[in-house]
Amino acid sequence: MPGTPKKSGGKKHPGGMPHENALALNCGRNCLDYLIRARGIKSIWLPGLLCGSVAGVCRRHHVEIHRYHIREDYLFGAIPVREGDWLYVADLCGQIPRAAIKGIVAKYKNVIFDEAQAYFAPPVEGADTLYTCRKFFGVPDGAFLHTGSRCTDEIPQDESIARMQALLEGKHGSGYGNAAESDELFNSEPLKWMSTFTMDLLRSIDYEAVKAQRTANFAALSLSLGPVNKLKPRRSEGAFAYPLWLEQGDAVRRMLAAKKIYIPLFWPNVLTDSDVTPLERDLALNVLPVPCDQRYGPREMKVFAQQIALCVRELAHGHPVPHAPAPERG
């Protein structure tokens, strides 16, 4: 088979690894690249609230792009897809219920589910499903793609040890810039198989422990911040982040950054896109993806909730907002 990846020789964690039987690629964006080639995609519908790199992949392959718009619950109304069109659905923060996902697959013929923010959600039956690893684990690259289609192009294997520098420095509080630079590098990275180094790292993870910690952290934030959240997020197993929609969410983000608490702005491209709705722009700017990952526990969740509540109170009393731009992460 052309471009067959090298096998990983790393020791497996006894608990197993999610997506073991999926295609292992170098990044989530390139899962779509793979599907465009394998499926012969010529026309695709993308949501307004989405990372700009997804549209970039489509443009590079001269895929015709159509837009649809999402509601407050991250779902959408009827989409006038034509024969041969593909529908790209992003499960933001894992908030789309499984019943709704099944309904989408039943209604539309060609669907791609982007589970970049829901690593522990099962692959969608009857649709192609992609996951990214870097958003959940301390790895330099990596994504998984569940699909019944195969690309016959020659695909090289990624080499990722050099990219570990950004991750290692980030652990000591000084690596945000390097991590952002690593994200930028991925905007131009071609389609590759996942590196064996990354696969070995992924095989060593205790996924049940990660899932349990993320779920508990999400529940703690929901209990503390639920009363002020304009969203009513559903419980998410192994959550990516707690989506907190505030009237002045971006101001709170900037105030937290001044206190060395960094909550990223995931879709800066949406803020300048003329083809999105005011609601989508509001969600991109004012929904804070509060961290709930496995590095943290109850103490950190309490600190996050207390500092956010403090910022909200300070804003209500006219506290000035820092002018420095908030961290951006696509």
QUIUR-V401441 format. One record per backbone hydrogen bond with DSSP energy under -0.5 kcal/mol. NH is the residue of the N-H (numbers start at 1). CO is the residue of the C=O. If there is no record, write none. Layout:
((NH,CO) (NH,CO))
This chain:
((4,1) (13,203) (16,13) (20,17) (22,19) (23,145) (25,23) (25,143) (26,192) (31,27) (31,28) (32,28) (33,29) (34,30) (35,31) (36,32) (37,33) (38,34) (39,35) (40,36) (41,36) (44,64) (45,86) (46,44) (46,66) (48,68) (50,48) (54,51) (55,51) (56,52) (57,53) (58,54) (59,55) (60,56) (61,57) (62,59) (63,58) (64,42) (66,44) (68,46) (71,75) (74,71) (81,79) (85,82) (86,43) (87,110) (88,45) (88,86) (89,87) (89,112) (90,88) (91,89) (91,114) (92,90) (94,91) (95,92) (97,95) (101,97) (102,98) (103,99) (104,100) (105,101) (106,102) (107,103) (108,104) (111,109) (112,87) (113,128) (114,89) (114,112) (115,113) (115,130) (118,115) (121,118) (125,123) (127,124) (128,111) (129,146) (130,113) (131,144) (133,142) (134,142) (136,133) (137,133) (139,137) (142,26) (143,25) (144,131) (145,23) (146,129) (147,145) (156,191) (158,193) (163,160) (164,161) (165,162) (166,163) (167,163) (168,164) (169,165) (170,166) (171,167) (172,169) (173,170) (174,169) (175,169) (179,175) (180,176) (181,177) (182,178) (183,179) (184,180) (185,181) (186,182) (187,183) (187,184) (188,185) (189,185) (193,156) (194,24) (199,195) (200,196) (201,197) (202,198) (203,199) (204,200) (204,201) (205,202) (207,205) (210,206) (211,207) (212,208) (213,209) (214,210) (215,211) (216,212) (217,213) (218,214) (219,215) (220,216) (221,217) (222,218) (223,219) (224,220) (225,221) (226,222) (228,225) (229,225) (229,226) (230,245) (238,211) (239,236) (240,117) (242,290) (243,241) (244,242) (244,288) (245,243) (246,244) (246,286) (249,246) (252,248) (253,249) (254,250) (255,251) (256,252) (257,253) (258,254) (259,255) (259,256) (260,257) (261,256) (262,260) (263,261) (264,262) (265,327) (266,264) (270,267) (271,267) (271,268) (272,268) (272,269) (273,270) (274,272) (276,273) (281,277) (282,278) (283,279) (284,280) (285,281) (286,282) (287,283) (288,244) (288,286) (289,264) (289,287) (290,242) (290,288) (292,240) (296,293) (301,297) (302,298) (303,299) (304,300) (305,301) (306,302) (307,303) (308,304) (309,305) (310,306) (311,307) (312,308) (313,309) (314,310) (315,311) (316,312) (317,313) (318,315) (319,314) (329,265))
